[in-house]
């Protein structure tokens, strides 16, 4: 019963509304300030990505949100990295995951979204927030805001997202990793057996304002 109540509360609280109609300069500005508050609250969890010229924000259990800081040699990108073990233990055949999912070092699953290079001039020496701002300012279509829950989010495509609270002190879900479960289900995963992740139906809003319920894997964290 407690598990069902937790799922219901999480479904109501998590941001899954990333509508292009609200990705304005105002949203980008407040998204930037709230993201700054998030990374400042976890200074030991923000590290430079030497291989990819970027930055990574690591969750308390090892999941990472990664964003590039230099698009001079390739397109800018954002990426989710998650631990493979909970999904493998639940039946995942990693060879059946579709692109752009990749398996790294046998223990990590990565979903990388390549973005445009237009107006992205930040160099590899850029600070984490400077690089983040350069990405969202040049790619506003990936940024969204859900007014009811005061959450911002980055849509990586194919139903995968990274989300964070507008106000860390007023929200008990400061950041959330959100996955489209269908590729995992098609690759053999039993969704009820994935340790550490919540599998539930949640409500999303489409660009036309219509709402519908879809399945998601969710992993929320209360940082403050």
VENZINOR-V735044 format. One record per helix or strand of 2 or more residues. SS is the DSSP state (~ for helix, > for strand). FROM is the first residue (numbers start at 1). TO is the last residue. If there is no record, write none. Layout:
# VENZINOR-V735044
ss: <SS/SS>
from: <FROM/FROM>
to: <TO/TO>
This chain:
# VENZINOR-V735044
ss: <~/~/~/~/>/>/>/>/~/~/>/>/~/~/>/>/>/~/>/~/~/>/>>
from: <2/20/25/43/46/54/64/77/85/94/101/108/128/140/143/151/160/168/175/182/191/198/211>
to: <13/22/41/45/49/58/68/83/89/96/104/114/138/142/146/157/165/170/179/186/193/205/221>
